Amino acid sequence: MFGKLKEKLLQTASKITEKIYTKGEAEEIKEEKKKPKIPITGLFKKESKASVEEEKTEPEIKTETVIEKKVEKEEEVKEEEKKISLFDRFGLTRAIKKVIKKEVVILEEDIEDVLEELEIELLEADVALEVVEKLIENIKNELVGKKISPDDDVEEITINAVKNAIKNILSQEKIDIEEIIKKNKAQGKPTVIVFVGINGTGKTTTIAKLAYKLKQKGYSVVLAAGDTFRAGAIEQLEQHAKNIGVKVIKHKQGADSAAVIYDAIQHAKARGIDVVLADTAGRQATNTNLMEEIKKVVRVTKPDLVIFVGDALTGNDAVYQAEEFNKAVDIDGIILTKVDADAKGGAALSIGYAIGKPILYLGVGQRYSDLIEFDADWMVKKLFGEEEFEFSTEREF
Ligand SMILES: Nc1nc2c(ncn2[C@@H]2O[C@H](COP(=O)(O)OP(=O)(O)OP(=O)(O)O)[C@@H](O)[C@H]2O)c(=O)[nH]1
């Protein structure tokens, strides 16, 4: 996940580390690493005379056991010797570490060229320009002027500087959908969520995934077939609804989208249903008429949340579309789809910062369970290789 981005960020941290080593005239030292888990000494320890004597006085039947034990111990020793030599061969029991010999104060000129390279690479990874500029500024704020002494762990300082710079970009005010549902439930009303976005980003699919997730959490859900424009959209939503066991409120194709969603809300109120998830037709932000229509849908239905569904594969275009939809209907949050197919990761890093709204979930596949909650720490762990994410290629739709 986010392979390209991860590689560029880790490379930057390591290049800055090398700059500091050079400036601080670093030298290499050998340091003993933690011994492997098995207490090696325990295996080599000469058995005390007494214990050997004891074994000798053991009854005949035990002789076999003593010999077996000795063979077993020798085998363990051989095994361990093999491992030690392997460790030695790869130097895993001894680490080569660099330590700067004198204190270093990082100047902007020390890291300028590394950050210029990073700027180009991030743009190639589909990171929006304003996000690239902010990230570079954040790294400079973290490092320029920083004093590093010979006792400091240079690698840790540089990797943390890049991590903090990323975290700052990803830290938009989070929305807790369940909290909103519970609050509305207490007031006896459904939570209405309208999904907007351009064609083919995965709105219909994402609605089904969220309905599946909410149902698993014990909430009742009804879907509103508000995409009355695209041929087959209503049937597609109905199939998803059937697969996950929720109801769909629909009108004929071509009907007024706001009217369908309005009816779904009345249905939910009448039956005490917790959540209404409303689909809408995909539309280009440049299509003024269709943008006017989505404004009307939001005005009439007064949803608790307007969620923009963006396609991670479209990189900067997803950011542009999010900005346009945000101007038109003031979106509350983002769901980024097809992240499983997006090696670059630029949209995931950019879209929230560009419009100042949080990413709520990521779509990571074509199963109903392939919708995962998003937060800054989660993404930082993925970007800095502290956690891997296993995608599934299984398809449920
Ligand atoms: N790999 C992958 N495919 C996805 C994901 N989310 C949606 N898709 C696929 O994207 C395609 C479009 O999804 P839809 O839900 O039909 O898109 P839409 O936004 O409703 O499209 P319109 O109705 O034209 O607006 C489908 O083939 C989905 O299976 C995802 O997270 N990962």
The ligand as a Tripos MOL2 file, in Angstrom:
@<TRIPOS>MOLECULE
LIG
   32    34     1     0     0
SMALL
NO_CHARGES

@<TRIPOS>ATOM
      1 N1        -10.4250   -2.5840   -6.7790 N.pl3     1 LIG1
      2 C1        -11.4470   -1.8290   -6.3090 C.ar      1 LIG1
      3 N2        -12.5360   -1.5910   -7.1000 N.ar      1 LIG1
      4 C2        -13.5320   -0.8210   -6.5870 C.ar      1 LIG1
      5 C3        -13.4820   -0.2780   -5.2880 C.ar      1 LIG1
      6 N3        -14.6360    0.4380   -5.0820 N.ar      1 LIG1
      7 C4        -15.3660    0.3450   -6.2240 C.ar      1 LIG1
      8 N4        -14.7080   -0.4120   -7.1150 N.ar      1 LIG1
      9 C5        -15.1450   -0.7640   -8.4770 C.3       1 LIG1
     10 O1        -15.2970    0.4370   -9.2100 O.3       1 LIG1
     11 C6        -16.3180    0.2610  -10.2280 C.3       1 LIG1
     12 C7        -17.3270    1.4220  -10.1630 C.3       1 LIG1
     13 O2        -18.0260    1.3090   -8.9350 O.3       1 LIG1
     14 P1        -19.4990    1.9410   -8.8260 P.3       1 LIG1
     15 O3        -19.9060    1.8240   -7.4120 O.co2     1 LIG1
     16 O4        -20.4050    1.3930   -9.8670 O.co2     1 LIG1
     17 O5        -19.1910    3.4460   -9.1950 O.3       1 LIG1
     18 P2        -20.2130    4.6700   -9.1330 P.3       1 LIG1
     19 O6        -19.4900    5.8110   -8.5340 O.co2     1 LIG1
     20 O7        -21.4790    4.2820   -8.5070 O.co2     1 LIG1
     21 O8        -20.4090    4.9310  -10.6720 O.3       1 LIG1
     22 P3        -21.5390    5.8770  -11.2800 P.3       1 LIG1
     23 O9        -22.8440    5.1680  -10.9580 O.co2     1 LIG1
     24 O10       -21.2340    5.9390  -12.7130 O.co2     1 LIG1
     25 O11       -21.4560    7.1770  -10.5900 O.co2     1 LIG1
     26 C8        -16.9680   -1.1000   -9.9150 C.3       1 LIG1
     27 O12       -16.4170   -2.0720  -10.7910 O.3       1 LIG1
     28 C9        -16.5170   -1.4070   -8.4950 C.3       1 LIG1
     29 O13       -16.4220   -2.7960   -8.2450 O.3       1 LIG1
     30 C10       -12.2970   -0.5540   -4.4960 C.ar      1 LIG1
     31 O14       -12.1360   -0.1210   -3.3400 O.2       1 LIG1
     32 N5        -11.3270   -1.3290   -5.0480 N.ar      1 LIG1
@<TRIPOS>BOND
     1     1     2 1
     2     2     3 ar
     3     2    32 ar
     4     3     4 ar
     5     4     5 ar
     6     4     8 ar
     7     5     6 ar
     8     5    30 ar
     9     6     7 ar
    10     7     8 ar
    11     8     9 1
    12     9    10 1
    13     9    28 1
    14    10    11 1
    15    11    12 1
    16    11    26 1
    17    12    13 1
    18    13    14 1
    19    14    15 2
    20    14    16 1
    21    14    17 1
    22    17    18 1
    23    18    19 2
    24    18    20 1
    25    18    21 1
    26    21    22 1
    27    22    23 2
    28    22    24 1
    29    22    25 1
    30    26    27 1
    31    26    28 1
    32    28    29 1
    33    30    31 2
    34    30    32 ar
@<TRIPOS>SUBSTRUCTURE
     1 LIG1         1 GROUP 0 **** ****
